[in-house]
Amino acid sequence: MQRILTAERGSLIGHAVSLLFGLAGLLLVLPNPEFIAALPSIGQQAFGFSMANGGVVYILLGAITMSLYAWQHLGQKRWLSFMLPAIGLSLSSELLGTSTGFPFGAYGYLSGLGYKIAGLVPFTIPLSWFYMGLGCYVLARAGCEQTKLPLWVQQTAAIGIGAILLTAWDFVLDPAMSQTPFPFWEFNEPGSFFGMPYRNITGWVGTGMLFMGVATLIWGKPPLRLRRAQLNTPLAIYLINFAFGAVITLTQLDTSFWVMMLLGISFGVMPALLLWKSVPVELNDLADYTPTMAESIGTP
């Protein structure tokens, strides 16, 4: 288990570093072509390779981080029963969306995110739905478990809250990736919601709720029973990825997009922090107590 934990932390650090390099490339290097021109030939080739594949690396490291996390803290069954529906259903939504415009609006992917499945959706996109979706759902479910609500209400609320956290991330991600000088996708028919169609929001919420709902049914009734420290990785993944989109949005777009930032913080960052804070540092003694065989049977 210690080796898995070490690998998880290493992947998380690599994920964060690759996002930081991505920010440097997008915000500092690409806008200054004279810097690139001054590099030797091998340097230009290395930079070109990093910019062409940087998006793939950080998404792969994010998926690896959350896979290792789930394996250690949730178990293999819960990991696979979340990952497979998340990848399969999000890919289906993305293929439908890029083909028909439903459920996200008419859009298409450009280059920089890896090989495109069916020539439409980069293979990394479903992986990002998985690792961000899992982080959001675990935070939501662990927080809802702290309430005294009936189990079915807790689980239903976790699905809804998890999908809202996921969509709040998109409030800063979509502008950063589609409306800046170096986009990774584009809307074919710009919408009235800061360049996006309103149905993009419902598409995100609906897709998130769909695969989170499937995972909930497979996971069944047993609670996660996680301590606060065991939520550090999901919270870090969420905050790091939110910050990546937020920095690009704030520095590359006009001040009207600060509304998107405030919406993202209100519906994403603050709830994620509150959910993390609501989980106890240690499980209480009664909850941790396992009766002996004699006590389970009962003694006179």
C-alpha positions, 0 to 999 in steps of 0.5 A: 500500500505504501508503494501505491501511495508513493506512486499516487503522490508522484503522479499528483506532483507530475500532474501539477507540474505539467499543468504549470508548464502548460500555463507557462507555454500558453501565457509566456512562450507562445505569445512571444515568438521571438523567444521560440525563434531564439532557441536552437533547432533542438530546442524548437523541436523540443518545445514543439513536441511539448506543446503538441503533447503537453495536454495529453501528459497532464490528463494521463497523469490526472487519470493515473493519480485518481486511479491509484487513489481509488485503488487504495482508498475505495477498492478495485471494484469501486474504481473500475465501476466508476471509471468504466461508466464515466469513460464510456458514457462521457465518450458517448456524449462527446461523440453525440455532441460533436456529431449532432450538437446535442447535448452540449451545443455545436462544437468541434475539437482542434489539435493538442489533446491527442488522437481523436476517436472517430476523428472527432473526440480526443481520447484524453477527453473521456479520461478527464471526465473520469478523473475530475468526475471521480474527485467531485463525486467522492467529495460530494458523497463523503460530505453527504455521509456526514448528514443525518438524512436517509441513505437514499437522500444522501446518495441522490444529493451526492450525485447532484452535488458532484455533477454541479462541482464538475460543471462549475469547473467548466465555467473556467475551463470552457472559456480558457480552452475555446476563446483564448488565442490558442484554443483546443476546441471551438463552438461552431455557433457561439452562444449567449452565455459568455460565448457558450450555449446555455445547453452546454451547462445542462449537458455537463450536469446531465452527463455527470449525473448519468455516470455518477448515478450508474456508479452509485447503483453499482457501489450499493449502500455501504458508505465510503467512511473516509477521513478528511486526510483521505480526501486531500487528493480529490480536493487537490485535483479539483483545485489544481485543475480549476486554477489552471482554467481560471488563470488562463481565463483571467489573463487572456480574456476581458473582465466580463469573464470574471463573472464566470470565475465567481460562478465557478468559485461559488458553485465549485471551489467553495462547496468543495472546500466545505465538503472536505471540511465537513468530513471528520479528521478521525472516525469516531470510536463508535463508528470504528468499533467492531464487536467480538464474535461473542458480543455479536451473538449476544451474552446473557 
